[in-house]
Amino acid sequence: MKVRAEGLLWSRVDDEVVLLDQRNDTYLGVNASGAALWQLLVDGCDRHQLVMRLMDLYGIDEERAGADVD
């Protein structure tokens, strides 16, 4: 998985990520747990890496982390 680079502007603001999708002029906000995954998605990763990141950060089990990623 990888966030598309074209037409997407984003910035970290405190513990969140804010985005502007220039294709349709939509602003989006990503909460703290999503922001924790954001750089992995920018760099390119797989689902397992996202799950492991949430498990490491929040001390949750794999089932819960997988459901949150999905």
Backbone as a chain_set.jsonl record, in Angstrom:
{"seq": "MKVRAEGLLWSRVDDEVVLLDQRNDTYLGVNASGAALWQLLVDGCDRHQLVMRLMDLYGIDEERAGADVD", "coords": {"N": [[0.839, -1.161, 0.0], [0.406, 2.23, -0.687], [0.337, 5.713, -0.322], [-0.998, 7.844, -2.733], [0.957, 10.172, -4.545], [0.419, 12.261, -6.271], [-1.434, 15.211, -6.553], [-2.108, 15.419, -3.876], [-1.824, 17.041, -0.928], [-0.274, 17.262, 2.219], [0.107, 17.625, 5.789], [1.59, 17.444, 9.02], [-0.082, 18.218, 11.983], [0.171, 18.935, 15.156], [-0.726, 16.021, 16.729], [-1.988, 14.91, 14.57], [-2.818, 14.392, 11.071], [-3.377, 16.507, 8.374], [-5.009, 16.831, 5.264], [-5.175, 17.815, 1.823], [-6.995, 17.017, -0.867], [-6.386, 17.623, -3.994], [-7.633, 16.899, -6.318], [-10.364, 16.925, -5.995], [-10.807, 19.023, -4.319], [-11.063, 18.472, -1.525], [-10.857, 18.498, 1.953], [-9.276, 16.583, 4.421], [-9.004, 14.946, 7.576], [-6.801, 13.17, 9.636], [-6.804, 11.101, 12.385], [-4.964, 10.642, 15.522], [-4.103, 7.916, 15.741], [-4.258, 7.119, 13.084], [-2.452, 8.931, 12.018], [-0.143, 7.937, 13.102], [0.314, 5.82, 11.46], [0.662, 6.989, 9.049], [3.217, 7.796, 7.854], [4.314, 5.323, 7.208], [2.53, 4.577, 5.206], [3.028, 6.572, 3.327], [5.662, 5.979, 2.635], [5.35, 3.421, 1.682], [4.085, 0.27, 2.299], [3.027, -2.874, 3.776], [-0.012, -4.531, 4.854], [0.565, -6.006, 7.161], [2.743, -4.629, 8.317], [1.476, -2.277, 9.09], [-0.346, -3.244, 10.987], [1.446, -4.285, 12.9], [2.678, -1.927, 13.729], [0.58, -0.544, 15.063], [0.137, -2.383, 17.116], [2.582, -2.241, 18.489], [2.626, 0.485, 19.271], [0.263, 0.884, 20.794], [-0.104, -1.305, 22.397], [-1.98, -3.288, 21.835], [-3.797, -6.29, 20.884], [-3.225, -8.508, 18.059], [-5.556, -9.076, 16.602], [-7.307, -6.944, 17.216], [-5.73, -4.759, 16.327], [-5.567, -5.395, 13.606], [-8.258, -5.158, 12.858], [-8.582, -2.435, 13.288], [-6.813, -1.381, 11.382], [-8.007, -2.288, 9.041]], "CA": [[0.0, 0.0, 0.0], [1.153, 3.483, -0.712], [-0.46, 6.908, -0.577], [-0.63, 8.443, -4.015], [1.648, 11.442, -4.352], [-0.11, 13.297, -7.165], [-2.644, 15.914, -6.177], [-2.399, 15.27, -2.454], [-0.95, 17.813, -0.044], [-0.538, 16.902, 3.604], [1.007, 18.162, 6.798], [1.313, 17.067, 10.404], [-0.495, 19.29, 12.871], [0.174, 18.274, 16.462], [-0.657, 14.562, 16.586], [-2.862, 14.533, 13.47], [-2.397, 14.743, 9.715], [-4.424, 17.136, 7.576], [-4.744, 16.613, 3.848], [-5.991, 18.435, 0.799], [-7.046, 16.266, -2.118], [-6.549, 18.654, -5.011], [-8.463, 16.418, -7.426], [-11.759, 17.311, -5.764], [-10.808, 20.086, -3.301], [-11.583, 17.928, -0.274], [-9.966, 18.463, 3.107], [-9.443, 15.402, 5.262], [-8.21, 14.913, 8.796], [-6.451, 11.825, 10.094], [-6.616, 11.164, 13.834], [-3.633, 10.297, 16.034], [-3.698, 6.549, 15.386], [-4.009, 7.14, 11.646], [-1.215, 9.676, 11.798], [0.968, 7.037, 13.456], [0.518, 4.936, 10.314], [0.764, 7.784, 7.832], [4.529, 7.759, 7.197], [4.438, 4.004, 6.582], [1.75, 4.61, 3.966], [3.732, 7.444, 2.387], [6.852, 5.258, 2.181], [4.948, 2.152, 1.078], [4.126, -0.795, 3.293], [1.948, -3.842, 3.632], [-0.956, -4.542, 5.966], [1.228, -6.541, 8.348], [3.528, -3.56, 8.93], [0.533, -1.366, 9.747], [-0.841, -3.945, 12.175], [2.534, -4.338, 13.883], [2.884, -0.564, 14.252], [-0.452, -0.282, 16.061], [0.394, -3.252, 18.261], [3.722, -1.68, 19.222], [2.299, 1.792, 19.849], [-0.861, 0.904, 21.724], [-0.139, -2.515, 23.218], [-3.196, -4.047, 21.574], [-3.524, -7.579, 20.251], [-3.192, -8.497, 16.597], [-6.935, -9.03, 16.077], [-7.798, -5.552, 17.36], [-4.934, -3.911, 15.433], [-5.984, -5.709, 12.239], [-9.571, -4.567, 12.643], [-8.39, -0.984, 13.204], [-6.187, -1.1, 10.081], [-9.028, -2.508, 8.001]], "C": [[0.891, 1.234, 0.0], [0.189, 4.615, -1.033], [-0.03, 7.483, -1.92], [-0.029, 9.834, -3.771], [1.008, 12.58, -5.152], [-1.399, 13.892, -6.618], [-3.039, 15.797, -4.722], [-1.361, 16.043, -1.65], [-1.291, 17.432, 1.387], [0.511, 17.504, 4.524], [0.606, 17.616, 8.159], [0.957, 18.325, 11.191], [-0.715, 18.635, 14.228], [0.262, 16.767, 16.251], [-1.593, 14.052, 15.496], [-2.206, 14.874, 12.135], [-3.6, 15.376, 9.032], [-4.014, 17.061, 6.108], [-5.665, 17.455, 2.991], [-5.874, 17.576, -0.45], [-7.374, 17.273, -3.21], [-7.404, 18.199, -6.19], [-9.915, 16.846, -7.26], [-11.909, 18.354, -4.658], [-11.44, 19.647, -1.983], [-10.499, 17.963, 0.794], [-10.298, 17.236, 3.938], [-8.576, 15.55, 6.5], [-7.995, 13.474, 9.221], [-6.137, 11.924, 11.578], [-5.234, 10.649, 14.237], [-3.207, 8.884, 15.645], [-3.45, 6.434, 13.882], [-2.722, 7.865, 11.301], [0.005, 8.83, 12.129], [1.291, 6.086, 12.31], [0.881, 5.695, 9.041], [2.119, 7.656, 7.134], [4.788, 6.397, 6.564], [3.707, 3.981, 5.244], [2.395, 5.504, 2.912], [4.928, 6.706, 1.785], [6.517, 3.996, 1.403], [5.125, 1.029, 2.085], [3.073, -1.831, 2.959], [1.084, -3.819, 4.888], [-0.286, -5.002, 7.253], [2.041, -5.463, 9.065], [2.629, -2.57, 9.669], [0.005, -1.976, 11.046], [0.222, -3.955, 13.267], [2.777, -2.967, 14.514], [1.847, -0.236, 15.318], [-0.26, -1.139, 17.304], [1.516, -2.685, 19.131], [3.354, -0.383, 19.949], [1.282, 1.72, 20.982], [-0.992, -0.345, 22.59], [-1.415, -3.324, 23.044], [-2.854, -5.347, 20.872], [-3.682, -7.478, 18.734], [-4.599, -8.415, 15.991], [-7.485, -7.604, 16.103], [-7.06, -4.628, 16.395], [-5.341, -4.149, 13.983], [-7.332, -5.099, 11.905], [-9.45, -3.052, 12.495], [-7.754, -0.597, 11.865], [-7.217, -1.24, 8.966], [-10.052, -1.401, 8.007]], "O": [[1.965, 1.264, 0.601], [-0.667, 4.488, -1.909], [1.163, 7.593, -2.204], [-0.473, 10.566, -2.886], [1.062, 13.738, -4.737], [-2.333, 13.172, -6.266], [-4.191, 16.05, -4.371], [-0.17, 15.733, -1.691], [-2.464, 17.293, 1.732], [1.623, 17.841, 4.116], [-0.569, 17.359, 8.418], [1.616, 19.358, 11.073], [-1.667, 17.878, 14.421], [1.226, 16.284, 15.657], [-1.955, 12.876, 15.5], [-1.179, 15.552, 12.081], [-4.71, 14.848, 9.1], [-2.842, 17.207, 5.761], [-6.79, 17.768, 3.381], [-4.792, 17.427, -1.018], [-8.515, 17.721, -3.328], [-7.854, 19.029, -6.979], [-10.615, 17.099, -8.24], [-13.0, 18.549, -4.124], [-12.252, 20.367, -1.402], [-9.373, 17.518, 0.572], [-11.467, 16.899, 4.129], [-7.536, 16.208, 6.466], [-8.915, 12.658, 9.168], [-5.303, 12.731, 11.989], [-4.435, 10.266, 13.383], [-2.058, 8.677, 15.256], [-2.535, 5.73, 13.456], [-1.992, 7.458, 10.397], [1.06, 8.982, 11.513], [2.417, 5.6, 12.202], [1.353, 5.102, 8.071], [2.158, 7.427, 5.925], [5.409, 6.314, 5.504], [4.209, 3.428, 4.266], [2.309, 5.21, 1.719], [5.181, 6.793, 0.584], [7.3, 3.55, 0.564], [6.203, 0.863, 2.656], [2.325, -1.693, 1.991], [1.422, -3.158, 5.87], [-0.544, -4.446, 8.321], [2.026, -5.394, 10.294], [2.981, -2.085, 10.745], [-0.079, -1.301, 12.073], [-0.072, -3.666, 14.427], [3.051, -2.874, 15.71], [2.197, 0.295, 16.372], [-0.472, -0.669, 18.422], [1.408, -2.654, 20.357], [3.73, -0.183, 21.104], [1.416, 2.403, 21.997], [-1.893, -0.43, 23.424], [-1.881, -3.969, 23.983], [-1.76, -5.498, 20.329], [-4.204, -6.495, 18.208], [-4.797, -7.75, 14.974], [-8.057, -7.13, 15.122], [-7.683, -3.808, 15.721], [-5.449, -3.196, 13.21], [-7.533, -4.582, 10.806], [-10.138, -2.453, 11.668], [-8.129, 0.419, 11.279], [-7.285, -0.409, 8.061], [-10.984, -1.418, 7.203]]}, "num_chains": 1, "name": "protein.A"}
